Amino acid sequence: VLSLFCAVLTENKVLFHSASFQRLSDACRALESLMFPLKYSYPYIPILPAQLLEVLSSPTPFIIGVHSVFRNDIHELLDVIIADLDGGTIKIPECIHLSQLPEPLLHQTQMALSLVLHPDLETADYAFPPPRTALSHSKMLDKEVRAIFLRLFAQLFQGYRSCLQLIRIHAEPVIHFHKVK
């Protein structure tokens, strides 16, 4: 999930394929919703019809879902990250260098996600584990995962104002983002 998240943030092409239309639309929607508070502004097609498979050759980034019937057609794509939802694998072509999150944030996010998705891991090494609480239902799990990614964005954007420069050449000032800082 973090690899696909980084792929979308770095404007790469992400393609899901599955035999289940429900799984395709859920995966596309989940990846898009993890980007909150940002909005995905490129093509987003949860289920691509067979007549439009040529869209996969477009030069713009996208999030697209394709039925597994077209598996042979999509493996020829060279610049697309392909996630097989049925097999649970991700294929990243050699020509794509996928940037990961900065190290302290990557480790914190992985740990937070593992504790939410597998809460028993936190107490697995205890000789006398604490009594189990009721398992969180799917809405609570969804909120916890969203909170992890929202916290990640808050940490990534922390201090962004120090990179802004105010230029007063024109009648109205212009704010410029200084990449070096």
ABEGO torsion letter per residue (X at the ends): XAAAAAAAAAGBBBBBBBABAAAAAAAAAAAAAAAOABBBABBBBABBBAAAAAAAABABBBBBBBBAAAAAAAAABAABBBBBAAAGBBBBBAABBBBBBBAAAAAAAAAAAAAAABAAAAAAABABBBBBBBBBBAAAAAAAAAAAAAAAAAAAABGAAAABBBBAABABBBBBBBAAX
